[in-house]
Amino acid sequence: MGYTTDFLGHIVIDPPLNDQEAAYLSAFHHSRRWDRPGGAYDVPPNPFAEQRSGADIDAYNRPTPGQPQLYCQWQACWEGCCLSFDGNEKFYEPVQWLRYLIAHFLAPGAEASAAGLPVFEAFSFDHRLDGLIIGNRRDTREMFAICVDDNVVREKVLVPGRNSYRGLPRLPYEEAIDKWADYLADLRRSGRGPRSWRGLTA
């Protein structure tokens, strides 16, 4: 079944991302991070229109080695000055993904700087990340903090979770967050939404 976590807060990027860094990280965020033949840093030209088209099904369902999950749900803002949660459900590896982004693309001496790929030629590899994210798991209601200080990511449990909370109704704030998403899902299921939605859901 899985679980959803709500996140509050953001991580500051200093200096902000340049245009090339922002474009690449956007494509990285929106693309499925499966075990691609092109390697860990490969991103499709249009992540929104990517098709599996002949890819090995096992590879397609397997994250790239070294990447913690099939989707990276940290997203840069329009100005490139911060990272925050993209709002989608089932983000299970937020700490590991944050460490990956810093170590591979953002920090001085990041691993991609030695990759020799044209896509990284305009990367500055000189960013410092600082900030605080608070997460709250909906299944056990565990509350935790993700603290980033000069590119070092630490996690601390603030309120331990309880298995006895599993299966309980949503809390009022969760209902408020989900209200709009539930409304849109109902529209899609009924076929009353915009034409562009039709046929996009199972």
MIDOSE-1310 file (N, C-alpha, C; in nm, 2 decimals, decimal comma, always signed):
residues 202
mgyt	+0,08/-0,12/+0,00/+0,00/+0,00/+0,00/+0,08/+0,13/+0,00; +0,19/+0,13/+0,08/+0,27/+0,25/+0,09/+0,22/+0,35/+0,18; +0,28/+0,46/+0,19/+0,24/+0,57/+0,28/+0,28/+0,71/+0,22; +0,21/+0,81/+0,26/+0,24/+0,95/+0,22/+0,30/+1,02/+0,34
tdfl	+0,39/+1,11/+0,30/+0,46/+1,20/+0,40/+0,43/+1,34/+0,36; +0,39/+1,43/+0,45/+0,38/+1,57/+0,43/+0,51/+1,64/+0,47; +0,55/+1,73/+0,38/+0,68/+1,80/+0,41/+0,65/+1,95/+0,42; +0,72/+2,02/+0,51/+0,71/+2,17/+0,52/+0,85/+2,22/+0,53
ghiv	+0,88/+2,33/+0,45/+1,00/+2,39/+0,45/+1,08/+2,39/+0,32; +1,20/+2,44/+0,32/+1,28/+2,44/+0,19/+1,42/+2,45/+0,23; +1,51/+2,42/+0,13/+1,65/+2,42/+0,14/+1,71/+2,53/+0,05; +1,78/+2,62/+0,10/+1,83/+2,74/+0,03/+1,96/+2,69/-0,05
idpp	+1,96/+2,73/-0,18/+2,08/+2,71/-0,27/+2,15/+2,84/-0,29; +2,28/+2,85/-0,25/+2,36/+2,97/-0,26/+2,50/+2,93/-0,33; +2,53/+3,00/-0,44/+2,45/+3,09/-0,52/+2,34/+3,01/-0,59; +2,23/+3,08/-0,64/+2,12/+3,01/-0,71/+2,17/+2,93/-0,83
lndq	+2,09/+2,84/-0,87/+2,12/+2,76/-0,99/+2,13/+2,85/-1,11; +2,22/+2,82/-1,21/+2,21/+2,90/-1,33/+2,11/+2,83/-1,42; +2,09/+2,88/-1,54/+1,98/+2,83/-1,63/+2,00/+2,69/-1,67; +2,13/+2,65/-1,70/+2,16/+2,51/-1,74/+2,14/+2,41/-1,63
eaay	+2,18/+2,45/-1,51/+2,16/+2,37/-1,39/+2,01/+2,35/-1,36; +1,94/+2,46/-1,37/+1,80/+2,45/-1,34/+1,72/+2,36/-1,44; +1,76/+2,37/-1,57/+1,70/+2,29/-1,67/+1,73/+2,15/-1,65; +1,85/+2,11/-1,63/+1,89/+1,97/-1,61/+1,82/+1,91/-1,49
lsaf	+1,83/+1,98/-1,37/+1,77/+1,93/-1,25/+1,61/+1,92/-1,26; +1,55/+2,00/-1,35/+1,41/+1,99/-1,37/+1,38/+1,86/-1,45; +1,46/+1,84/-1,55/+1,44/+1,71/-1,63/+1,47/+1,59/-1,54; +1,57/+1,60/-1,46/+1,61/+1,49/-1,37/+1,49/+1,46/-1,28
hhsr	+1,44/+1,56/-1,22/+1,32/+1,55/-1,13/+1,20/+1,49/-1,19; +1,17/+1,53/-1,31/+1,05/+1,48/-1,38/+1,06/+1,35/-1,45; +1,18/+1,30/-1,46/+1,20/+1,17/-1,54/+1,21/+1,06/-1,44; +1,16/+0,94/-1,49/+1,17/+0,82/-1,41/+1,32/+0,77/-1,41
rwdr	+1,37/+0,76/-1,29/+1,51/+0,73/-1,27/+1,54/+0,58/-1,28; +1,50/+0,51/-1,39/+1,52/+0,37/-1,40/+1,66/+0,34/-1,45; +1,70/+0,22/-1,45/+1,83/+0,17/-1,48/+1,86/+0,19/-1,63; +1,88/+0,32/-1,67/+1,89/+0,36/-1,81/+2,02/+0,31/-1,88
pgga	+2,01/+0,27/-2,01/+2,13/+0,23/-2,08/+2,23/+0,34/-2,09; +2,18/+0,47/-2,09/+2,27/+0,59/-2,10/+2,34/+0,62/-1,97; +2,31/+0,55/-1,86/+2,38/+0,58/-1,73/+2,30/+0,66/-1,64; +2,35/+0,68/-1,52/+2,28/+0,74/-1,41/+2,24/+0,89/-1,44
ydvp	+2,32/+0,96/-1,52/+2,29/+1,10/-1,54/+2,21/+1,13/-1,67; +2,17/+1,02/-1,74/+2,09/+1,03/-1,86/+1,95/+1,09/-1,83; +1,90/+1,19/-1,90/+1,77/+1,24/-1,89/+1,71/+1,24/-2,03; +1,58/+1,21/-2,05/+1,52/+1,22/-2,18/+1,50/+1,36/-2,22
pnpf	+1,49/+1,39/-2,36/+1,47/+1,52/-2,41/+1,34/+1,59/-2,35; +1,23/+1,50/-2,34/+1,11/+1,55/-2,29/+1,06/+1,45/-2,18; +1,09/+1,47/-2,05/+1,05/+1,37/-1,95/+0,90/+1,35/-1,95; +0,82/+1,44/-1,99/+0,67/+1,43/-1,98/+0,62/+1,34/-2,09
aeqr	+0,70/+1,31/-2,20/+0,65/+1,23/-2,31/+0,73/+1,11/-2,33; +0,81/+1,07/-2,23/+0,90/+0,96/-2,24/+0,81/+0,83/-2,25; +0,85/+0,74/-2,34/+0,79/+0,61/-2,35/+0,89/+0,50/-2,31; +0,84/+0,39/-2,26/+0,93/+0,28/-2,23/+0,99/+0,22/-2,35
sgad	+0,91/+0,21/-2,46/+0,94/+0,17/-2,59/+1,06/+0,07/-2,60; +1,04/-0,05/-2,56/+1,13/-0,16/-2,58/+1,23/-0,17/-2,47; +1,23/-0,09/-2,37/+1,33/-0,10/-2,26/+1,29/-0,23/-2,18; +1,40/-0,29/-2,14/+1,38/-0,41/-2,06/+1,29/-0,38/-1,93
iday	+1,18/-0,46/-1,91/+1,09/-0,43/-1,81/+1,15/-0,43/-1,67; +1,25/-0,53/-1,65/+1,31/-0,53/-1,52/+1,40/-0,41/-1,50; +1,47/-0,36/-1,60/+1,55/-0,24/-1,59/+1,46/-0,12/-1,57; +1,34/-0,12/-1,63/+1,25/+0,00/-1,62/+1,19/+0,01/-1,48
nrpt	+1,18/-0,10/-1,41/+1,13/-0,10/-1,28/+1,23/-0,10/-1,17; +1,36/-0,09/-1,21/+1,47/-0,09/-1,12/+1,54/+0,05/-1,12; +1,56/+0,11/-1,00/+1,63/+0,24/-1,00/+1,77/+0,22/-1,05; +1,82/+0,33/-1,10/+1,96/+0,33/-1,14/+2,05/+0,30/-1,02
pgqp	+2,15/+0,21/-1,04/+2,24/+0,19/-0,92/+2,30/+0,32/-0,86; +2,28/+0,33/-0,73/+2,33/+0,45/-0,66/+2,22/+0,55/-0,64; +2,11/+0,54/-0,71/+1,99/+0,63/-0,69/+1,89/+0,56/-0,61; +1,83/+0,62/-0,51/+1,75/+0,55/-0,41/+1,61/+0,52/-0,44
qlyc	+1,56/+0,58/-0,55/+1,41/+0,55/-0,58/+1,39/+0,59/-0,72; +1,28/+0,55/-0,78/+1,25/+0,57/-0,92/+1,22/+0,72/-0,95; +1,18/+0,80/-0,85/+1,16/+0,94/-0,87/+1,22/+1,02/-0,76; +1,29/+1,13/-0,81/+1,35/+1,23/-0,71/+1,25/+1,34/-0,69
qwqa	+1,19/+1,35/-0,57/+1,08/+1,45/-0,55/+1,13/+1,58/-0,49; +1,26/+1,61/-0,49/+1,30/+1,74/-0,46/+1,30/+1,82/-0,59; +1,24/+1,94/-0,58/+1,23/+2,02/-0,70/+1,28/+2,16/-0,68; +1,36/+2,22/-0,77/+1,41/+2,35/-0,76/+1,30/+2,45/-0,79
cweg	+1,30/+2,57/-0,72/+1,20/+2,67/-0,75/+1,24/+2,74/-0,88; +1,15/+2,83/-0,93/+1,17/+2,90/-1,06/+1,29/+2,98/-1,06; +1,33/+3,04/-0,95/+1,45/+3,13/-0,94/+1,57/+3,05/-0,92; +1,56/+2,92/-0,89/+1,68/+2,84/-0,87/+1,75/+2,86/-0,74
ccls	+1,68/+2,92/-0,64/+1,74/+2,96/-0,51/+1,71/+2,86/-0,40; +1,62/+2,76/-0,43/+1,59/+2,67/-0,32/+1,53/+2,54/-0,38; +1,54/+2,44/-0,29/+1,47/+2,31/-0,32/+1,36/+2,28/-0,22; +1,25/+2,22/-0,27/+1,14/+2,18/-0,18/+1,08/+2,06/-0,23
fdgn	+0,99/+2,00/-0,15/+0,92/+1,88/-0,19/+0,82/+1,91/-0,30; +0,80/+1,82/-0,40/+0,71/+1,85/-0,51/+0,57/+1,83/-0,48; +0,53/+1,77/-0,37/+0,39/+1,76/-0,33/+0,33/+1,62/-0,37; +0,40/+1,54/-0,44/+0,35/+1,41/-0,48/+0,36/+1,31/-0,37
ekfy	+0,28/+1,20/-0,37/+0,28/+1,11/-0,26/+0,40/+1,01/-0,27; +0,42/+0,94/-0,16/+0,51/+0,82/-0,16/+0,65/+0,86/-0,19; +0,70/+0,96/-0,12/+0,84/+1,00/-0,13/+0,91/+0,93/-0,01; +0,98/+0,82/-0,03/+1,03/+0,73/+0,08/+1,17/+0,76/+0,11
epvq	+1,25/+0,82/+0,02/+1,39/+0,84/+0,05/+1,43/+0,99/+0,04; +1,37/+1,08/+0,11/+1,41/+1,22/+0,10/+1,55/+1,25/+0,14; +1,60/+1,19/+0,24/+1,73/+1,22/+0,29/+1,84/+1,17/+0,19; +1,82/+1,05/+0,14/+1,91/+0,99/+0,05/+1,92/+1,07/-0,08
wlry	+1,80/+1,11/-0,13/+1,79/+1,19/-0,25/+1,86/+1,32/-0,24; +1,84/+1,39/-0,12/+1,90/+1,52/-0,10/+2,05/+1,50/-0,10; +2,10/+1,40/-0,03/+2,25/+1,38/-0,03/+2,30/+1,35/-0,17; +2,22/+1,28/-0,25/+2,26/+1,25/-0,39/+2,27/+1,37/-0,47
liah	+2,17/+1,46/-0,47/+2,18/+1,58/-0,54/+2,30/+1,67/-0,51; +2,32/+1,68/-0,38/+2,43/+1,76/-0,34/+2,57/+1,70/-0,38; +2,58/+1,57/-0,36/+2,71/+1,51/-0,39/+2,74/+1,49/-0,54; +2,63/+1,48/-0,62/+2,66/+1,46/-0,76/+2,65/+1,58/-0,85
flap	+2,57/+1,68/-0,81/+2,54/+1,80/-0,90/+2,57/+1,93/-0,84; +2,57/+1,95/-0,71/+2,57/+2,08/-0,65/+2,69/+2,13/-0,58; +2,75/+2,04/-0,49/+2,86/+2,08/-0,41/+2,99/+2,10/-0,48; +3,08/+2,18/-0,43/+3,21/+2,18/-0,49/+3,27/+2,05/-0,50
gaea	+3,33/+2,01/-0,62/+3,39/+1,88/-0,64/+3,28/+1,77/-0,66; +3,16/+1,81/-0,69/+3,05/+1,71/-0,71/+3,09/+1,61/-0,82; +3,04/+1,49/-0,80/+3,09/+1,38/-0,89/+3,06/+1,40/-1,03; +2,96/+1,47/-1,07/+2,93/+1,49/-1,21/+3,03/+1,58/-1,28
saag	+3,11/+1,66/-1,20/+3,21/+1,75/-1,25/+3,32/+1,67/-1,32; +3,34/+1,54/-1,29/+3,44/+1,46/-1,35/+3,38/+1,36/-1,46; +3,25/+1,38/-1,49/+3,19/+1,29/-1,58/+3,22/+1,31/-1,72; +3,27/+1,43/-1,76/+3,31/+1,46/-1,89/+3,19/+1,47/-1,99
lpvf	+3,07/+1,49/-1,94/+2,95/+1,50/-2,03/+2,92/+1,64/-2,06; +2,89/+1,67/-2,19/+2,86/+1,81/-2,23/+2,75/+1,87/-2,15; +2,65/+1,80/-2,10/+2,54/+1,85/-2,03/+2,59/+1,93/-1,90; +2,71/+1,89/-1,85/+2,76/+1,95/-1,73/+2,86/+2,07/-1,75
eafs	+2,88/+2,10/-1,88/+2,99/+2,20/-1,90/+2,96/+2,34/-1,84; +2,83/+2,37/-1,83/+2,79/+2,50/-1,78/+2,76/+2,50/-1,63; +2,78/+2,38/-1,56/+2,75/+2,37/-1,42/+2,86/+2,44/-1,35; +2,83/+2,51/-1,24/+2,93/+2,58/-1,16/+2,99/+2,49/-1,05
fdhr	+2,92/+2,39/-1,00/+2,96/+2,31/-0,89/+3,02/+2,39/-0,78; +2,95/+2,49/-0,73/+3,00/+2,58/-0,63/+2,89/+2,61/-0,53; +2,79/+2,53/-0,51/+2,67/+2,56/-0,43/+2,68/+2,52/-0,29; +2,63/+2,60/-0,20/+2,61/+2,56/-0,06/+2,46/+2,55/-0,03
ldgl	+2,42/+2,44/+0,03/+2,28/+2,42/+0,07/+2,27/+2,43/+0,22; +2,16/+2,50/+0,26/+2,13/+2,51/+0,41/+1,98/+2,52/+0,42; +1,93/+2,46/+0,52/+1,78/+2,48/+0,54/+1,73/+2,37/+0,63; +1,59/+2,37/+0,65/+1,53/+2,28/+0,74/+1,39/+2,24/+0,68
iign	+1,37/+2,11/+0,67/+1,25/+2,05/+0,63/+1,19/+1,97/+0,74; +1,06/+1,98/+0,77/+0,99/+1,90/+0,87/+0,90/+1,80/+0,79; +0,91/+1,67/+0,82/+0,83/+1,57/+0,76/+0,74/+1,51/+0,86; +0,62/+1,47/+0,81/+0,52/+1,40/+0,90/+0,46/+1,28/+0,82
rrdt	+0,49/+1,16/+0,86/+0,44/+1,04/+0,80/+0,29/+1,02/+0,83; +0,21/+1,00/+0,74/+0,07/+0,98/+0,76/+0,03/+0,85/+0,82; +0,11/+0,75/+0,80/+0,07/+0,61/+0,85/+0,10/+0,60/+1,00; +0,22/+0,64/+1,04/+0,25/+0,62/+1,18/+0,25/+0,76/+1,26
remf	+0,24/+0,87/+1,18/+0,25/+1,00/+1,23/+0,38/+1,04/+1,30; +0,48/+0,97/+1,25/+0,62/+1,00/+1,29/+0,65/+1,14/+1,24; +0,71/+1,23/+1,32/+0,75/+1,36/+1,27/+0,90/+1,37/+1,28; +0,97/+1,42/+1,18/+1,11/+1,42/+1,18/+1,16/+1,55/+1,11
aicv	+1,29/+1,58/+1,13/+1,35/+1,70/+1,07/+1,46/+1,66/+0,98; +1,47/+1,72/+0,87/+1,58/+1,71/+0,78/+1,66/+1,84/+0,78; +1,78/+1,84/+0,84/+1,85/+1,96/+0,85/+1,97/+1,96/+0,76; +1,99/+2,07/+0,68/+2,11/+2,08/+0,59/+2,19/+2,20/+0,64
ddnv	+2,31/+2,17/+0,67/+2,41/+2,28/+0,71/+2,54/+2,27/+0,63; +2,56/+2,36/+0,54/+2,68/+2,36/+0,46/+2,70/+2,23/+0,39; +2,59/+2,18/+0,32/+2,59/+2,06/+0,24/+2,59/+1,93/+0,31; +2,58/+1,94/+0,44/+2,58/+1,82/+0,52/+2,43/+1,79/+0,56
vrek	+2,38/+1,68/+0,53/+2,24/+1,64/+0,56/+2,22/+1,55/+0,68; +2,14/+1,59/+0,77/+2,12/+1,51/+0,89/+1,97/+1,50/+0,91; +1,93/+1,39/+0,97/+1,79/+1,36/+1,00/+1,77/+1,33/+1,15; +1,66/+1,38/+1,21/+1,64/+1,36/+1,35/+1,49/+1,34/+1,37
vlvp	+1,45/+1,23/+1,44/+1,31/+1,21/+1,47/+1,27/+1,30/+1,59; +1,16/+1,37/+1,56/+1,11/+1,47/+1,66/+1,00/+1,40/+1,75; +0,91/+1,33/+1,68/+0,81/+1,26/+1,75/+0,80/+1,12/+1,70; +0,83/+1,01/+1,78/+0,83/+0,88/+1,72/+0,70/+0,84/+1,67
grns	+0,69/+0,75/+1,57/+0,57/+0,70/+1,51/+0,51/+0,59/+1,60; +0,38/+0,56/+1,57/+0,32/+0,45/+1,64/+0,24/+0,37/+1,54; +0,26/+0,24/+1,54/+0,19/+0,15/+1,45/+0,04/+0,15/+1,48; +0,00/+0,19/+1,60/-0,14/+0,19/+1,63/-0,22/+0,30/+1,55
yrgl	-0,15/+0,40/+1,49/-0,21/+0,50/+1,41/-0,25/+0,45/+1,27; -0,18/+0,34/+1,23/-0,21/+0,29/+1,09/-0,35/+0,26/+1,07; -0,41/+0,31/+0,95/-0,54/+0,28/+0,92/-0,65/+0,37/+0,98; -0,60/+0,47/+1,06/-0,70/+0,57/+1,12/-0,73/+0,67/+1,01
prlp	-0,85/+0,74/+1,03/-0,89/+0,84/+0,93/-0,79/+0,95/+0,92; -0,79/+1,03/+0,82/-0,70/+1,14/+0,80/-0,73/+1,25/+0,91; -0,62/+1,32/+0,94/-0,64/+1,43/+1,03/-0,69/+1,55/+0,96; -0,75/+1,65/+1,03/-0,81/+1,76/+0,96/-0,72/+1,83/+0,86
yeea	-0,59/+1,85/+0,90/-0,50/+1,92/+0,81/-0,48/+1,84/+0,68; -0,47/+1,70/+0,70/-0,45/+1,61/+0,59/-0,57/+1,62/+0,49; -0,69/+1,63/+0,55/-0,81/+1,64/+0,46/-0,81/+1,77/+0,38; -0,76/+1,88/+0,45/-0,76/+2,00/+0,38/-0,65/+2,00/+0,26
idkw	-0,54/+1,94/+0,29/-0,44/+1,92/+0,18/-0,49/+1,84/+0,07; -0,56/+1,74/+0,10/-0,61/+1,64/+0,00/-0,74/+1,69/-0,07; -0,80/+1,78/-0,02/-0,94/+1,82/-0,08/-0,93/+1,85/-0,22; -0,84/+1,93/-0,27/-0,83/+1,97/-0,41/-0,79/+1,85/-0,49
adyl	-0,69/+1,77/-0,45/-0,65/+1,66/-0,52/-0,76/+1,56/-0,54; -0,84/+1,54/-0,43/-0,95/+1,44/-0,44/-1,06/+1,49/-0,54; -1,08/+1,63/-0,54/-1,18/+1,68/-0,63/-1,13/+1,66/-0,78; -1,01/+1,69/-0,81/-0,96/+1,67/-0,94/-0,96/+1,52/-0,98
adlr	-0,93/+1,43/-0,89/-0,94/+1,29/-0,92/-1,08/+1,24/-0,95; -1,18/+1,30/-0,88/-1,32/+1,27/-0,91/-1,36/+1,32/-1,05; -1,31/+1,44/-1,08/-1,34/+1,49/-1,22/-1,28/+1,40/-1,33; -1,16/+1,35/-1,31/-1,10/+1,27/-1,41/-1,17/+1,14/-1,42
rsgr	-1,21/+1,08/-1,31/-1,28/+0,95/-1,31/-1,42/+0,96/-1,38; -1,48/+1,07/-1,36/-1,62/+1,09/-1,42/-1,61/+1,13/-1,56; -1,49/+1,17/-1,61/-1,48/+1,22/-1,75/-1,53/+1,36/-1,77; -1,55/+1,43/-1,66/-1,60/+1,57/-1,67/-1,49/+1,67/-1,67
gprs	-1,36/+1,62/-1,65/-1,25/+1,71/-1,65/-1,21/+1,76/-1,79; -1,11/+1,84/-1,81/-1,06/+1,88/-1,94/-1,03/+1,77/-2,03; -1,04/+1,78/-2,16/-1,01/+1,68/-2,25/-0,87/+1,62/-2,23; -0,78/+1,71/-2,20/-0,64/+1,66/-2,18/-0,62/+1,56/-2,07
wrgl	-0,72/+1,55/-1,98/-0,71/+1,45/-1,87/-0,76/+1,32/-1,91; -0,85/+1,31/-2,01/-0,91/+1,19/-2,04/-0,82/+1,09/-2,10; -0,83/+0,97/-2,05/-0,74/+0,86/-2,10/-0,61/+0,86/-2,03; -0,58/+0,95/-1,93/-0,45/+0,96/-1,87/-0,45/+0,88/-1,74
ta	-0,56/+0,84/-1,69/-0,57/+0,76/-1,57/-0,61/+0,62/-1,59; -0,57/+0,53/-1,51/-0,60/+0,39/-1,52/-0,75/+0,36/-1,50
